[in-house]
């Protein structure tokens, strides 16, 4: 029986293999896996991949020591403290003792169809379902268990579920703020390491998906049908993208937050 963790042992040689590997894992997790939260089934519907090793030095990977393991739950931390507020997040680790790997859970679907949209809201939902008030308490309850340990409050279980089309795009919310410390940030900023199966219902990061579909030569009408994004918004994103295709200078995007128009322009510059 193929389980998610059996995919977490691979040697990365080039960028093409990275994408193929991530896509294979995403397919397993999004279309053949259930997340049991205290026994209550949930579906993973949006993921982002972060992987750092010598051949693939993704500067956006957290590189926490726990991410050197595979198949563990990692709640986002800042130094020794758990992230709070809107900065909470939960990864499934897929490191190999030398490489750091984390798969961020961005969105979940409950058994009744309710969508939990966003990493922090996913953690809030898990806290509510497990009836604990603090991330530290849930992490302590999980302990050192791997994600498929049936005694854990959070369990990944291979299952037969409705097969859905998987879409990919760049990861949400990244910037070039720290590019002077990590000069390779532009190289990784817009890589298609985000995977999702609910393009209409997932509201956050719609811009990234619209432009990913445009780059795949999907028509504006089909993009509208798939994403629910208004026609005028799609047109504006694509117009800004085309403007970016004529630009070459990245320096004006360094060290600051990126607004929607900036992201569209950068998709064009970095295409």
C-alpha positions in Angstrom: 0.0 0.0 0.0 1.4 3.4 -1.0 1.4 5.8 1.8 2.5 9.5 1.7 5.7 8.9 3.6 7.0 6.4 1.1 7.4 9.3 -1.3 9.6 11.2 1.1 12.9 9.6 0.0 14.2 11.0 -3.2 17.5 12.5 -4.5 17.0 15.8 -6.2 19.2 16.3 -9.2 17.6 19.2 -11.1 14.6 21.6 -11.0 12.5 19.4 -13.3 12.8 16.5 -10.9 11.9 18.8 -8.0 8.6 19.7 -9.6 7.8 16.1 -10.6 8.5 15.0 -7.0 6.4 17.7 -5.5 3.6 17.0 -7.9 3.6 13.3 -7.1 3.5 14.0 -3.3 0.7 16.6 -3.8 -1.4 14.1 -5.8 -1.0 11.5 -3.0 -2.0 14.0 -0.3 -4.8 15.9 -2.1 -6.5 12.9 -3.8 -5.7 9.8 -1.8 -5.3 10.9 1.8 -7.6 11.9 4.6 -6.5 14.0 7.7 -8.2 12.6 10.8 -8.5 15.2 13.5 -9.4 13.4 16.7 -11.0 10.8 14.4 -12.9 13.4 12.3 -12.1 13.2 8.6 -10.8 16.2 6.7 -9.6 16.7 3.2 -6.4 18.5 2.3 -7.2 21.0 -0.5 -4.2 23.3 -0.7 -0.5 22.8 0.0 2.8 24.6 -0.5 6.2 22.9 -0.7 9.4 24.2 0.8 12.6 22.2 0.3 16.2 23.2 1.0 19.4 21.3 0.2 22.6 22.0 -1.6 21.1 21.4 -5.1 17.9 23.2 -4.3 18.6 26.1 -1.8 15.1 27.5 -1.5 15.6 30.6 0.6 12.0 30.6 1.7 12.3 27.3 3.6 12.3 27.8 7.4 15.1 25.2 7.9 14.0 24.4 11.4 15.8 21.3 12.7 12.5 19.4 12.8 12.3 19.8 9.1 15.3 17.5 8.7 12.9 14.7 9.6 10.3 13.1 7.5 6.6 12.5 8.3 6.4 14.7 11.4 4.1 17.6 12.2 5.9 20.9 12.5 4.1 24.0 13.9 5.7 27.2 12.7 8.1 28.7 15.2 10.2 31.9 15.6 13.3 30.8 17.4 12.0 28.8 20.4 8.5 30.2 20.3 5.4 29.1 18.4 4.1 31.6 15.9 0.9 33.2 17.0 -1.9 35.3 15.5 -2.1 35.3 11.7 1.4 33.8 11.5 0.5 30.3 12.7 1.1 27.5 10.3 1.5 23.7 10.2 3.9 21.7 8.0 4.2 18.0 7.2 8.0 17.5 7.2 9.8 15.6 4.4 13.5 16.1 5.1 16.2 13.4 5.0 18.6 14.4 7.8 20.6 16.6 5.4 17.8 18.4 3.5 15.0 20.5 5.1 11.5 19.8 3.8 8.1 21.2 4.8 4.7 20.9 3.2 2.5 23.8 4.4 -1.2 23.0 4.9 -2.9 26.1 3.5 -6.5 24.9 3.3 -8.7 22.1 4.6 -12.2 20.8 3.9 -14.2 19.4 6.8 -16.5 16.4 6.3 -19.6 18.7 5.9 -17.9 20.6 3.0 -16.8 23.6 5.1 -13.6 25.1 3.7 -11.0 26.4 6.1 -9.0 28.8 3.9 -5.5 29.9 5.0 -2.7 28.4 7.1 -3.4 30.3 10.4 -7.2 29.5 10.2 -6.3 25.8 9.6 -4.3 25.8 12.8 -7.2 27.6 14.6 -9.6 24.9 13.3 -7.3 22.1 14.5 -7.1 23.6 17.9 -10.9 23.9 18.1 -11.4 20.3 16.9 -8.9 18.9 19.3 -10.3 21.1 22.2 -7.0 22.7 23.1 -6.4 26.4 23.3 -2.7 26.6 22.6 -0.5 25.4 19.8 2.1 24.2 22.4 -0.5 22.0 24.0 -1.5 20.3 20.7 2.2 19.9 19.8 2.8 18.3 23.1 -0.2 15.9 22.6 1.3 14.9 19.3 4.8 14.4 20.7 7.3 12.7 18.5 4.7 10.7 16.6 4.8 10.5 12.9 1.8 11.8 10.9 0.4 8.3 10.2 0.5 7.2 13.9 -3.1 6.3 14.7 -2.6 7.3 18.3 -1.9 10.9 17.4 -4.6 13.7 17.5 -3.7 14.4 13.8 -3.4 11.3 11.5 -2.9 11.0 7.8 -4.6 8.0 6.4 -4.7 6.7 2.9 -8.3 6.5 1.7 -10.5 6.5 -1.4 -12.0 9.9 -2.0 -13.4 11.8 -5.0 -10.7 12.6 -7.5 -10.3 16.3 -8.2 -8.3 18.3 -10.7 -5.1 19.6 -9.2 -3.9 23.1 -10.1 -0.5 24.6 -9.4 0.8 28.2 -9.0 3.4 30.2 -7.3 3.4 30.2 -3.5 1.4 32.9 -1.7 2.7 35.8 0.3 6.4 35.6 -0.5 8.5 38.8 -1.1 12.0 40.0 -1.8 12.3 41.8 1.5 15.5 39.9 2.5 17.0 39.6 -1.0 20.2 41.3 0.2 20.8 38.4 2.6 19.5 35.8 0.1 20.4 36.8 -3.4 18.7 33.8 -5.0 15.3 34.8 -3.8 14.1 36.0 -7.2 15.0 32.6 -8.6 12.6 30.9 -6.2 9.9 33.6 -5.6 7.4 32.4 -8.2 8.2 28.7 -8.6 5.0 26.6 -9.0 5.2 24.9 -5.6 1.6 25.5 -4.6 -1.1 22.9 -5.3 -4.8 23.2 -4.8 -8.1 21.5 -5.8 -10.7 24.2 -5.0 -9.8 27.0 -7.4 -13.2 28.8 -6.9 -13.7 28.4 -3.2 -10.1 29.2 -2.1 -10.1 33.0 -2.0 -6.5 33.7 -0.9 -3.9 33.8 -3.5 -6.3 34.0 -6.5 -3.9 36.3 -8.4 -1.3 33.6 -8.5 -3.6 31.0 -9.9 -5.0 33.4 -12.6 -1.5 34.1 -13.8 -0.4 30.5 -13.7 -3.4 29.5 -15.8 -2.7 32.4 -18.2 0.9 31.1 -18.6 -0.6 27.7 -19.4 -2.4 29.5 -22.3 -5.8 29.0 -20.7 -8.4 31.5 -22.1 -9.7 34.3 -19.9 -13.2 32.9 -20.1 -12.1 29.5 -18.8 -9.9 31.2 -16.1 -13.1 33.0 -15.0 -15.1 29.8 -15.0 -12.4 27.9 -13.0 -11.6 30.6 -10.4 -14.7 32.7 -10.2 -12.5 35.8 -10.5 -14.3 38.7 -12.2 -13.5 39.3 -15.9 -12.2 42.8 -15.3 -9.8 41.6 -12.5 -8.5 38.9 -14.8 -7.9 41.4 -17.6 -6.1 43.8 -15.2 -3.8 41.0 -13.9 -2.9 39.9 -17.4 -2.3 43.5 -18.6 0.1 44.1 -15.7 1.7 40.8 -16.4 2.3 41.8 -20.0 3.7 45.1 -18.9 6.1 43.2 -16.6 7.3 41.2 -19.6 8.8 44.4 -21.0 10.7 45.1 -17.8 14.0 43.8 -16.6 14.9 45.7 -13.4 14.1 43.9 -10.2 15.7 46.3 -7.8 12.6 48.4 -7.2 10.9 45.3 -5.7 13.6 44.6 -3.2 13.2 45.2 0.6 9.4 45.9 0.6 6.0 44.4 0.6 4.6 43.4 -2.8 1.2 44.7 -3.8 -1.0 42.9 -6.3 0.2 44.9 -9.2 3.8 44.3 -8.2 3.2 40.6 -8.2 1.6 40.7 -11.7 4.6 42.7 -13.0 7.0 40.3 -11.3 5.3 37.3 -13.0 6.1 39.0 -16.3 9.7 39.9 -15.4 10.5 36.5 -14.0 8.5 34.4 -16.5 
